[in-house]
């Protein structure tokens, strides 16, 4: 039986992933800030190589007590595949609706539209920013709704990952002056980590 090679990342590689993510996150935040005419608060991205069953612990920006809504979107390019997971705390929707100038109350249908709109902005811009730095062109699949107004554990459990380990990059976005909080989690497939490491090593050698 062929064994899957053991995957790992060094501290230098982790720092490089963090810096790459920081640049991409800033590009996405700038796009969101200009669209909504707001100031986006950005923490340092968190990069970890984790077991898939530890995924819940990677979401430090969302409290256990909060109900959430989320979508996932697959991506692939140059031998690198993965999924992006965008999770909103449910208290965000009314403020997002006001900022995007949607009329009427934020019912479940409108909330889904808002979720998809913001997901397209943040996921697309982050992947583009990461791809530009690693010289990778990512193609994105159609976003899939994982759940609306559900417990975070249930939302994470709704997605069945085929991997044992994943390189997880967590980016938490908050908007100054508004009750808007969302977590973007970029999850790279286990068999993509070796390819990513080679690309990062090339950057480290420069």
Helices and strands as residue ranges (DSSP letters): H 11-36, E 40-42, E 46-51, G 52-58, E 67-77, E 80-89, G 90-92, H 93-99, H 108-134, E 139-140, E 144-151, H 152-157, E 165-175, E 181-188, G 190-192, H 193-205
